[in-house]
Amino acid sequence: MGTKQVRLDESVYERIKRQKFDGETFSEAIDRLTDGYTLLDFAADLEGGPSAEERRAAIDAAEDAQREEMERLRE
């Protein structure tokens, strides 16, 4: 596999740097961040799954459990 040099504005470089995982190369980060997964793909993935209300209830339950665990740890 060959390599190419690219020129990035400093603001773009810093944005990628902030989103890059530890141990991940810039090439890997750019590949991950530009994999082409769109909102349309996301919407298609939601079809046939839980309703928005069911998703919200699951999120609320997880947040409640997390708050309870934090309270328990404070005691």
PDB file with one MODEL, atoms N, CA, C and O in Angstrom:
MODEL        1
ATOM      1  N   MET A   1       0.844  -1.171   0.000  1.00  0.00           N
ATOM      2  CA  MET A   1       0.000   0.000   0.000  1.00  0.00           C
ATOM      3  C   MET A   1       0.889   1.232   0.000  1.00  0.00           C
ATOM      4  O   MET A   1       1.822   1.337   0.796  1.00  0.00           O
ATOM      5  N   GLY A   2       0.596   2.152  -0.888  1.00  0.00           N
ATOM      6  CA  GLY A   2       1.368   3.377  -0.976  1.00  0.00           C
ATOM      7  C   GLY A   2       0.875   4.431   0.001  1.00  0.00           C
ATOM      8  O   GLY A   2      -0.116   4.242   0.707  1.00  0.00           O
ATOM      9  N   THR A   3       1.587   5.534   0.022  1.00  0.00           N
ATOM     10  CA  THR A   3       1.190   6.654   0.873  1.00  0.00           C
ATOM     11  C   THR A   3       1.120   7.912   0.036  1.00  0.00           C
ATOM     12  O   THR A   3       1.735   8.005  -1.026  1.00  0.00           O
ATOM     13  N   LYS A   4       0.366   8.876   0.526  1.00  0.00           N
ATOM     14  CA  LYS A   4       0.235  10.192  -0.104  1.00  0.00           C
ATOM     15  C   LYS A   4       0.363  11.245   0.967  1.00  0.00           C
ATOM     16  O   LYS A   4      -0.012  11.028   2.120  1.00  0.00           O
ATOM     17  N   GLN A   5       0.887  12.375   0.584  1.00  0.00           N
ATOM     18  CA  GLN A   5       0.902  13.514   1.492  1.00  0.00           C
ATOM     19  C   GLN A   5      -0.283  14.397   1.164  1.00  0.00           C
ATOM     20  O   GLN A   5      -0.607  14.614  -0.003  1.00  0.00           O
ATOM     21  N   VAL A   6      -0.931  14.907   2.210  1.00  0.00           N
ATOM     22  CA  VAL A   6      -2.046  15.824   2.018  1.00  0.00           C
ATOM     23  C   VAL A   6      -1.817  17.063   2.868  1.00  0.00           C
ATOM     24  O   VAL A   6      -1.131  17.024   3.889  1.00  0.00           O
ATOM     25  N   ARG A   7      -2.403  18.147   2.426  1.00  0.00           N
ATOM     26  CA  ARG A   7      -2.286  19.404   3.162  1.00  0.00           C
ATOM     27  C   ARG A   7      -3.616  19.650   3.857  1.00  0.00           C
ATOM     28  O   ARG A   7      -4.674  19.597   3.229  1.00  0.00           O
ATOM     29  N   LEU A   8      -3.559  19.920   5.161  1.00  0.00           N
ATOM     30  CA  LEU A   8      -4.759  20.197   5.942  1.00  0.00           C
ATOM     31  C   LEU A   8      -4.647  21.567   6.577  1.00  0.00           C
ATOM     32  O   LEU A   8      -3.573  21.973   7.020  1.00  0.00           O
ATOM     33  N   ASP A   9      -5.764  22.278   6.617  1.00  0.00           N
ATOM     34  CA  ASP A   9      -5.789  23.507   7.401  1.00  0.00           C
ATOM     35  C   ASP A   9      -5.549  23.126   8.850  1.00  0.00           C
ATOM     36  O   ASP A   9      -5.905  22.024   9.268  1.00  0.00           O
ATOM     37  N   GLU A  10      -4.945  24.031   9.627  1.00  0.00           N
ATOM     38  CA  GLU A  10      -4.657  23.722  11.028  1.00  0.00           C
ATOM     39  C   GLU A  10      -5.928  23.374  11.792  1.00  0.00           C
ATOM     40  O   GLU A  10      -5.909  22.491  12.649  1.00  0.00           O
ATOM     41  N   SER A  11      -7.028  24.054  11.494  1.00  0.00           N
ATOM     42  CA  SER A  11      -8.272  23.784  12.211  1.00  0.00           C
ATOM     43  C   SER A  11      -8.765  22.360  11.928  1.00  0.00           C
ATOM     44  O   SER A  11      -9.282  21.701  12.831  1.00  0.00           O
ATOM     45  N   VAL A  12      -8.613  21.881  10.702  1.00  0.00           N
ATOM     46  CA  VAL A  12      -9.019  20.523  10.350  1.00  0.00           C
ATOM     47  C   VAL A  12      -8.100  19.523  11.047  1.00  0.00           C
ATOM     48  O   VAL A  12      -8.567  18.528  11.601  1.00  0.00           O
ATOM     49  N   TYR A  13      -6.809  19.785  11.021  1.00  0.00           N
ATOM     50  CA  TYR A  13      -5.838  18.923  11.692  1.00  0.00           C
ATOM     51  C   TYR A  13      -6.172  18.789  13.176  1.00  0.00           C
ATOM     52  O   TYR A  13      -6.172  17.681  13.714  1.00  0.00           O
ATOM     53  N   GLU A  14      -6.455  19.910  13.838  1.00  0.00           N
ATOM     54  CA  GLU A  14      -6.758  19.891  15.267  1.00  0.00           C
ATOM     55  C   GLU A  14      -8.057  19.144  15.545  1.00  0.00           C
ATOM     56  O   GLU A  14      -8.161  18.439  16.549  1.00  0.00           O
ATOM     57  N   ARG A  15      -9.047  19.289  14.671  1.00  0.00           N
ATOM     58  CA  ARG A  15     -10.321  18.592  14.840  1.00  0.00           C
ATOM     59  C   ARG A  15     -10.107  17.075  14.748  1.00  0.00           C
ATOM     60  O   ARG A  15     -10.660  16.316  15.544  1.00  0.00           O
ATOM     61  N   ILE A  16      -9.311  16.649  13.783  1.00  0.00           N
ATOM     62  CA  ILE A  16      -9.020  15.213  13.650  1.00  0.00           C
ATOM     63  C   ILE A  16      -8.204  14.738  14.851  1.00  0.00           C
ATOM     64  O   ILE A  16      -8.458  13.660  15.388  1.00  0.00           O
ATOM     65  N   LYS A  17      -7.250  15.521  15.260  1.00  0.00           N
ATOM     66  CA  LYS A  17      -6.402  15.159  16.391  1.00  0.00           C
ATOM     67  C   LYS A  17      -7.233  14.953  17.660  1.00  0.00           C
ATOM     68  O   LYS A  17      -6.962  14.037  18.437  1.00  0.00           O
ATOM     69  N   ARG A  18      -8.255  15.813  17.874  1.00  0.00           N
ATOM     70  CA  ARG A  18      -9.121  15.680  19.048  1.00  0.00           C
ATOM     71  C   ARG A  18      -9.981  14.417  18.975  1.00  0.00           C
ATOM     72  O   ARG A  18     -10.328  13.845  20.008  1.00  0.00           O
ATOM     73  N   GLN A  19     -10.322  13.986  17.775  1.00  0.00           N
ATOM     74  CA  GLN A  19     -11.197  12.826  17.613  1.00  0.00           C
ATOM     75  C   GLN A  19     -10.430  11.514  17.449  1.00  0.00           C
ATOM     76  O   GLN A  19     -11.028  10.438  17.427  1.00  0.00           O
ATOM     77  N   LYS A  20      -9.124  11.607  17.335  1.00  0.00           N
ATOM     78  CA  LYS A  20      -8.281  10.436  17.142  1.00  0.00           C
ATOM     79  C   LYS A  20      -8.153   9.668  18.456  1.00  0.00           C
ATOM     80  O   LYS A  20      -7.938  10.261  19.513  1.00  0.00           O
ATOM     81  N   PHE A  21      -8.286   8.345  18.379  1.00  0.00           N
ATOM     82  CA  PHE A  21      -8.130   7.504  19.559  1.00  0.00           C
ATOM     83  C   PHE A  21      -6.647   7.330  19.871  1.00  0.00           C
ATOM     84  O   PHE A  21      -5.798   7.439  18.987  1.00  0.00           O
ATOM     85  N   ASP A  22      -6.345   7.057  21.150  1.00  0.00           N
ATOM     86  CA  ASP A  22      -4.969   6.747  21.530  1.00  0.00           C
ATOM     87  C   ASP A  22      -4.504   5.531  20.738  1.00  0.00           C
ATOM     88  O   ASP A  22      -5.238   4.551  20.616  1.00  0.00           O
ATOM     89  N   GLY A  23      -3.311   5.588  20.209  1.00  0.00           N
ATOM     90  CA  GLY A  23      -2.758   4.480  19.446  1.00  0.00           C
ATOM     91  C   GLY A  23      -3.240   4.402  18.008  1.00  0.00           C
ATOM     92  O   GLY A  23      -2.811   3.526  17.257  1.00  0.00           O
ATOM     93  N   GLU A  24      -4.125   5.306  17.618  1.00  0.00           N
ATOM     94  CA  GLU A  24      -4.660   5.302  16.257  1.00  0.00           C
ATOM     95  C   GLU A  24      -3.846   6.279  15.408  1.00  0.00           C
ATOM     96  O   GLU A  24      -3.555   7.392  15.848  1.00  0.00           O
ATOM     97  N   THR A  25      -3.485   5.872  14.212  1.00  0.00           N
ATOM     98  CA  THR A  25      -2.766   6.774  13.322  1.00  0.00           C
ATOM     99  C   THR A  25      -3.740   7.783  12.733  1.00  0.00           C
ATOM    100  O   THR A  25      -4.954   7.584  12.780  1.00  0.00           O
ATOM    101  N   PHE A  26      -3.207   8.866  12.180  1.00  0.00           N
ATOM    102  CA  PHE A  26      -4.073   9.840  11.511  1.00  0.00           C
ATOM    103  C   PHE A  26      -4.789   9.183  10.342  1.00  0.00           C
ATOM    104  O   PHE A  26      -5.960   9.471  10.093  1.00  0.00           O
ATOM    105  N   SER A  27      -4.109   8.316   9.630  1.00  0.00           N
ATOM    106  CA  SER A  27      -4.731   7.624   8.508  1.00  0.00           C
ATOM    107  C   SER A  27      -5.911   6.784   8.985  1.00  0.00           C
ATOM    108  O   SER A  27      -6.974   6.795   8.363  1.00  0.00           O
ATOM    109  N   GLU A  28      -5.730   6.058  10.085  1.00  0.00           N
ATOM    110  CA  GLU A  28      -6.813   5.244  10.638  1.00  0.00           C
ATOM    111  C   GLU A  28      -7.977   6.119  11.113  1.00  0.00           C
ATOM    112  O   GLU A  28      -9.143   5.782  10.909  1.00  0.00           O
ATOM    113  N   ALA A  29      -7.644   7.246  11.749  1.00  0.00           N
ATOM    114  CA  ALA A  29      -8.686   8.149  12.234  1.00  0.00           C
ATOM    115  C   ALA A  29      -9.482   8.730  11.071  1.00  0.00           C
ATOM    116  O   ALA A  29     -10.712   8.772  11.119  1.00  0.00           O
ATOM    117  N   ILE A  30      -8.796   9.173  10.038  1.00  0.00           N
ATOM    118  CA  ILE A  30      -9.483   9.744   8.874  1.00  0.00           C
ATOM    119  C   ILE A  30     -10.345   8.685   8.205  1.00  0.00           C
ATOM    120  O   ILE A  30     -11.468   8.974   7.790  1.00  0.00           O
ATOM    121  N   ASP A  31      -9.839   7.465   8.096  1.00  0.00           N
ATOM    122  CA  ASP A  31     -10.616   6.379   7.513  1.00  0.00           C
ATOM    123  C   ASP A  31     -11.884   6.130   8.329  1.00  0.00           C
ATOM    124  O   ASP A  31     -12.968   5.974   7.766  1.00  0.00           O
ATOM    125  N   ARG A  32     -11.748   6.094   9.655  1.00  0.00           N
ATOM    126  CA  ARG A  32     -12.893   5.862  10.529  1.00  0.00           C
ATOM    127  C   ARG A  32     -13.899   7.000  10.428  1.00  0.00           C
ATOM    128  O   ARG A  32     -15.107   6.768  10.375  1.00  0.00           O
ATOM    129  N   LEU A  33     -13.396   8.231  10.402  1.00  0.00           N
ATOM    130  CA  LEU A  33     -14.269   9.406  10.401  1.00  0.00           C
ATOM    131  C   LEU A  33     -14.942   9.657   9.056  1.00  0.00           C
ATOM    132  O   LEU A  33     -15.922  10.398   8.984  1.00  0.00           O
ATOM    133  N   THR A  34     -14.437   9.058   8.008  1.00  0.00           N
ATOM    134  CA  THR A  34     -14.989   9.300   6.668  1.00  0.00           C
ATOM    135  C   THR A  34     -15.478   8.019   6.021  1.00  0.00           C
ATOM    136  O   THR A  34     -15.411   7.873   4.800  1.00  0.00           O
ATOM    137  N   ASP A  35     -15.967   7.093   6.826  1.00  0.00           N
ATOM    138  CA  ASP A  35     -16.350   5.785   6.287  1.00  0.00           C
ATOM    139  C   ASP A  35     -17.610   5.813   5.441  1.00  0.00           C
ATOM    140  O   ASP A  35     -17.995   4.782   4.890  1.00  0.00           O
ATOM    141  N   GLY A  36     -18.261   6.956   5.321  1.00  0.00           N
ATOM    142  CA  GLY A  36     -19.406   7.073   4.431  1.00  0.00           C
ATOM    143  C   GLY A  36     -20.736   6.704   5.048  1.00  0.00           C
ATOM    144  O   GLY A  36     -21.743   6.685   4.341  1.00  0.00           O
ATOM    145  N   TYR A  37     -20.784   6.413   6.328  1.00  0.00           N
ATOM    146  CA  TYR A  37     -22.042   6.106   6.999  1.00  0.00           C
ATOM    147  C   TYR A  37     -22.827   7.402   7.130  1.00  0.00           C
ATOM    148  O   TYR A  37     -22.366   8.347   7.770  1.00  0.00           O
ATOM    149  N   THR A  38     -24.007   7.451   6.529  1.00  0.00           N
ATOM    150  CA  THR A  38     -24.786   8.684   6.473  1.00  0.00           C
ATOM    151  C   THR A  38     -26.011   8.607   7.369  1.00  0.00           C
ATOM    152  O   THR A  38     -26.317   7.559   7.937  1.00  0.00           O
ATOM    153  N   LEU A  39     -26.706   9.731   7.487  1.00  0.00           N
ATOM    154  CA  LEU A  39     -27.961   9.747   8.231  1.00  0.00           C
ATOM    155  C   LEU A  39     -28.996   8.832   7.587  1.00  0.00           C
ATOM    156  O   LEU A  39     -29.827   8.244   8.279  1.00  0.00           O
ATOM    157  N   LEU A  40     -28.946   8.714   6.277  1.00  0.00           N
ATOM    158  CA  LEU A  40     -29.861   7.789   5.601  1.00  0.00           C
ATOM    159  C   LEU A  40     -29.557   6.346   5.987  1.00  0.00           C
ATOM    160  O   LEU A  40     -30.471   5.542   6.170  1.00  0.00           O
ATOM    161  N   ASP A  41     -28.279   6.021   6.108  1.00  0.00           N
ATOM    162  CA  ASP A  41     -27.901   4.682   6.572  1.00  0.00           C
ATOM    163  C   ASP A  41     -28.419   4.454   7.993  1.00  0.00           C
ATOM    164  O   ASP A  41     -28.949   3.390   8.314  1.00  0.00           O
ATOM    165  N   PHE A  42     -28.257   5.465   8.827  1.00  0.00           N
ATOM    166  CA  PHE A  42     -28.718   5.383  10.211  1.00  0.00           C
ATOM    167  C   PHE A  42     -30.226   5.169  10.259  1.00  0.00           C
ATOM    168  O   PHE A  42     -30.712   4.320  11.007  1.00  0.00           O
ATOM    169  N   ALA A  43     -30.966   5.937   9.461  1.00  0.00           N
ATOM    170  CA  ALA A  43     -32.422   5.797   9.423  1.00  0.00           C
ATOM    171  C   ALA A  43     -32.821   4.400   8.967  1.00  0.00           C
ATOM    172  O   ALA A  43     -33.749   3.806   9.517  1.00  0.00           O
ATOM    173  N   ALA A  44     -32.134   3.882   7.977  1.00  0.00           N
ATOM    174  CA  ALA A  44     -32.432   2.533   7.487  1.00  0.00           C
ATOM    175  C   ALA A  44     -32.167   1.499   8.583  1.00  0.00           C
ATOM    176  O   ALA A  44     -32.900   0.516   8.695  1.00  0.00           O
ATOM    177  N   ASP A  45     -31.131   1.712   9.386  1.00  0.00           N
ATOM    178  CA  ASP A  45     -30.819   0.793  10.475  1.00  0.00           C
ATOM    179  C   ASP A  45     -31.904   0.804  11.552  1.00  0.00           C
ATOM    180  O   ASP A  45     -32.099  -0.190  12.250  1.00  0.00           O
ATOM    181  N   LEU A  46     -32.607   1.928  11.684  1.00  0.00           N
ATOM    182  CA  LEU A  46     -33.648   2.049  12.701  1.00  0.00           C
ATOM    183  C   LEU A  46     -34.943   1.346  12.315  1.00  0.00           C
ATOM    184  O   LEU A  46     -35.736   0.979  13.182  1.00  0.00           O
ATOM    185  N   GLU A  47     -35.156   1.158  11.021  1.00  0.00           N
ATOM    186  CA  GLU A  47     -36.402   0.550  10.563  1.00  0.00           C
ATOM    187  C   GLU A  47     -36.574  -0.832  11.176  1.00  0.00           C
ATOM    188  O   GLU A  47     -35.659  -1.654  11.174  1.00  0.00           O
ATOM    189  N   GLY A  48     -37.773  -1.064  11.700  1.00  0.00           N
ATOM    190  CA  GLY A  48     -38.075  -2.373  12.280  1.00  0.00           C
ATOM    191  C   GLY A  48     -37.559  -2.547  13.690  1.00  0.00           C
ATOM    192  O   GLY A  48     -37.798  -3.583  14.312  1.00  0.00           O
ATOM    193  N   GLY A  49     -36.861  -1.562  14.204  1.00  0.00           N
ATOM    194  CA  GLY A  49     -36.334  -1.648  15.560  1.00  0.00           C
ATOM    195  C   GLY A  49     -37.292  -1.021  16.558  1.00  0.00           C
ATOM    196  O   GLY A  49     -38.452  -0.758  16.240  1.00  0.00           O
ATOM    197  N   PRO A  50     -36.801  -0.787  17.761  1.00  0.00           N
ATOM    198  CA  PRO A  50     -37.644  -0.178  18.787  1.00  0.00           C
ATOM    199  C   PRO A  50     -38.116   1.214  18.359  1.00  0.00           C
ATOM    200  O   PRO A  50     -37.444   1.909  17.596  1.00  0.00           O
ATOM    201  N   SER A  51     -39.289   1.602  18.871  1.00  0.00           N
ATOM    202  CA  SER A  51     -39.817   2.932  18.567  1.00  0.00           C
ATOM    203  C   SER A  51     -38.998   3.996  19.298  1.00  0.00           C
ATOM    204  O   SER A  51     -38.194   3.683  20.176  1.00  0.00           O
ATOM    205  N   ALA A  52     -39.212   5.238  18.928  1.00  0.00           N
ATOM    206  CA  ALA A  52     -38.515   6.344  19.593  1.00  0.00           C
ATOM    207  C   ALA A  52     -38.857   6.357  21.079  1.00  0.00           C
ATOM    208  O   ALA A  52     -37.994   6.613  21.918  1.00  0.00           O
ATOM    209  N   GLU A  53     -40.111   6.080  21.398  1.00  0.00           N
ATOM    210  CA  GLU A  53     -40.528   6.061  22.808  1.00  0.00           C
ATOM    211  C   GLU A  53     -39.815   4.953  23.577  1.00  0.00           C
ATOM    212  O   GLU A  53     -39.405   5.151  24.720  1.00  0.00           O
ATOM    213  N   GLU A  54     -39.667   3.784  22.949  1.00  0.00           N
ATOM    214  CA  GLU A  54     -38.966   2.676  23.599  1.00  0.00           C
ATOM    215  C   GLU A  54     -37.484   3.000  23.779  1.00  0.00           C
ATOM    216  O   GLU A  54     -36.889   2.671  24.805  1.00  0.00           O
ATOM    217  N   ARG A  55     -36.904   3.639  22.788  1.00  0.00           N
ATOM    218  CA  ARG A  55     -35.495   4.042  22.908  1.00  0.00           C
ATOM    219  C   ARG A  55     -35.320   5.060  24.028  1.00  0.00           C
ATOM    220  O   ARG A  55     -34.383   4.962  24.820  1.00  0.00           O
ATOM    221  N   ARG A  56     -36.230   6.048  24.095  1.00  0.00           N
ATOM    222  CA  ARG A  56     -36.161   7.075  25.142  1.00  0.00           C
ATOM    223  C   ARG A  56     -36.303   6.432  26.513  1.00  0.00           C
ATOM    224  O   ARG A  56     -35.579   6.790  27.442  1.00  0.00           O
ATOM    225  N   ALA A  57     -37.238   5.477  26.650  1.00  0.00           N
ATOM    226  CA  ALA A  57     -37.430   4.792  27.929  1.00  0.00           C
ATOM    227  C   ALA A  57     -36.165   4.027  28.334  1.00  0.00           C
ATOM    228  O   ALA A  57     -35.798   4.014  29.509  1.00  0.00           O
ATOM    229  N   ALA A  58     -35.511   3.402  27.381  1.00  0.00           N
ATOM    230  CA  ALA A  58     -34.274   2.670  27.668  1.00  0.00           C
ATOM    231  C   ALA A  58     -33.166   3.620  28.112  1.00  0.00           C
ATOM    232  O   ALA A  58     -32.412   3.316  29.036  1.00  0.00           O
ATOM    233  N   ILE A  59     -33.074   4.764  27.451  1.00  0.00           N
ATOM    234  CA  ILE A  59     -32.067   5.767  27.828  1.00  0.00           C
ATOM    235  C   ILE A  59     -32.351   6.297  29.228  1.00  0.00           C
ATOM    236  O   ILE A  59     -31.444   6.412  30.052  1.00  0.00           O
ATOM    237  N   ASP A  60     -33.632   6.624  29.496  1.00  0.00           N
ATOM    238  CA  ASP A  60     -34.013   7.120  30.820  1.00  0.00           C
ATOM    239  C   ASP A  60     -33.699   6.093  31.903  1.00  0.00           C
ATOM    240  O   ASP A  60     -33.185   6.449  32.964  1.00  0.00           O
ATOM    241  N   ALA A  61     -34.003   4.825  31.643  1.00  0.00           N
ATOM    242  CA  ALA A  61     -33.727   3.769  32.620  1.00  0.00           C
ATOM    243  C   ALA A  61     -32.233   3.646  32.879  1.00  0.00           C
ATOM    244  O   ALA A  61     -31.816   3.470  34.024  1.00  0.00           O
ATOM    245  N   ALA A  62     -31.425   3.736  31.832  1.00  0.00           N
ATOM    246  CA  ALA A  62     -29.970   3.659  31.994  1.00  0.00           C
ATOM    247  C   ALA A  62     -29.446   4.849  32.797  1.00  0.00           C
ATOM    248  O   ALA A  62     -28.567   4.692  33.645  1.00  0.00           O
ATOM    249  N   GLU A  63     -29.986   6.035  32.528  1.00  0.00           N
ATOM    250  CA  GLU A  63     -29.563   7.223  33.277  1.00  0.00           C
ATOM    251  C   GLU A  63     -29.967   7.110  34.739  1.00  0.00           C
ATOM    252  O   GLU A  63     -29.193   7.475  35.623  1.00  0.00           O
ATOM    253  N   ASP A  64     -31.183   6.603  35.007  1.00  0.00           N
ATOM    254  CA  ASP A  64     -31.617   6.410  36.391  1.00  0.00           C
ATOM    255  C   ASP A  64     -30.708   5.427  37.113  1.00  0.00           C
ATOM    256  O   ASP A  64     -30.318   5.665  38.256  1.00  0.00           O
ATOM    257  N   ALA A  65     -30.369   4.330  36.454  1.00  0.00           N
ATOM    258  CA  ALA A  65     -29.487   3.332  37.062  1.00  0.00           C
ATOM    259  C   ALA A  65     -28.108   3.924  37.339  1.00  0.00           C
ATOM    260  O   ALA A  65     -27.491   3.637  38.365  1.00  0.00           O
ATOM    261  N   GLN A  66     -27.636   4.748  36.415  1.00  0.00           N
ATOM    262  CA  GLN A  66     -26.328   5.380  36.611  1.00  0.00           C
ATOM    263  C   GLN A  66     -26.375   6.350  37.791  1.00  0.00           C
ATOM    264  O   GLN A  66     -25.438   6.387  38.588  1.00  0.00           O
ATOM    265  N   ARG A  67     -27.452   7.138  37.921  1.00  0.00           N
ATOM    266  CA  ARG A  67     -27.587   8.054  39.051  1.00  0.00           C
ATOM    267  C   ARG A  67     -27.630   7.277  40.375  1.00  0.00           C
ATOM    268  O   ARG A  67     -26.991   7.666  41.353  1.00  0.00           O
ATOM    269  N   GLU A  68     -28.386   6.182  40.393  1.00  0.00           N
ATOM    270  CA  GLU A  68     -28.468   5.361  41.603  1.00  0.00           C
ATOM    271  C   GLU A  68     -27.104   4.797  41.978  1.00  0.00           C
ATOM    272  O   GLU A  68     -26.738   4.762  43.153  1.00  0.00           O
ATOM    273  N   GLU A  69     -26.358   4.358  40.978  1.00  0.00           N
ATOM    274  CA  GLU A  69     -25.017   3.815  41.246  1.00  0.00           C
ATOM    275  C   GLU A  69     -24.099   4.903  41.773  1.00  0.00           C
ATOM    276  O   GLU A  69     -23.299   4.643  42.672  1.00  0.00           O
ATOM    277  N   MET A  70     -24.192   6.107  41.243  1.00  0.00           N
ATOM    278  CA  MET A  70     -23.362   7.220  41.713  1.00  0.00           C
ATOM    279  C   MET A  70     -23.707   7.556  43.162  1.00  0.00           C
ATOM    280  O   MET A  70     -22.814   7.802  43.973  1.00  0.00           O
ATOM    281  N   GLU A  71     -24.996   7.566  43.489  1.00  0.00           N
ATOM    282  CA  GLU A  71     -25.424   7.818  44.854  1.00  0.00           C
ATOM    283  C   GLU A  71     -24.887   6.736  45.792  1.00  0.00           C
ATOM    284  O   GLU A  71     -24.409   7.033  46.887  1.00  0.00           O
ATOM    285  N   ARG A  72     -24.970   5.486  45.354  1.00  0.00           N
ATOM    286  CA  ARG A  72     -24.482   4.376  46.176  1.00  0.00           C
ATOM    287  C   ARG A  72     -22.988   4.512  46.435  1.00  0.00           C
ATOM    288  O   ARG A  72     -22.517   4.246  47.540  1.00  0.00           O
ATOM    289  N   LEU A  73     -22.243   4.928  45.412  1.00  0.00           N
ATOM    290  CA  LEU A  73     -20.794   5.074  45.556  1.00  0.00           C
ATOM    291  C   LEU A  73     -20.426   6.251  46.456  1.00  0.00           C
ATOM    292  O   LEU A  73     -19.375   6.233  47.097  1.00  0.00           O
ATOM    293  N   ARG A  74     -21.270   7.264  46.510  1.00  0.00           N
ATOM    294  CA  ARG A  74     -21.008   8.419  47.368  1.00  0.00           C
ATOM    295  C   ARG A  74     -21.170   8.078  48.837  1.00  0.00           C
ATOM    296  O   ARG A  74     -20.555   8.709  49.697  1.00  0.00           O
ATOM    297  N   GLU A  75     -22.002   7.071  49.131  1.00  0.00           N
ATOM    298  CA  GLU A  75     -22.294   6.719  50.530  1.00  0.00           C
ATOM    299  C   GLU A  75     -21.154   6.000  51.189  1.00  0.00           C
ATOM    300  O   GLU A  75     -21.247   5.639  52.362  1.00  0.00           O
TER     301      GLU A  75
ENDMDL
END
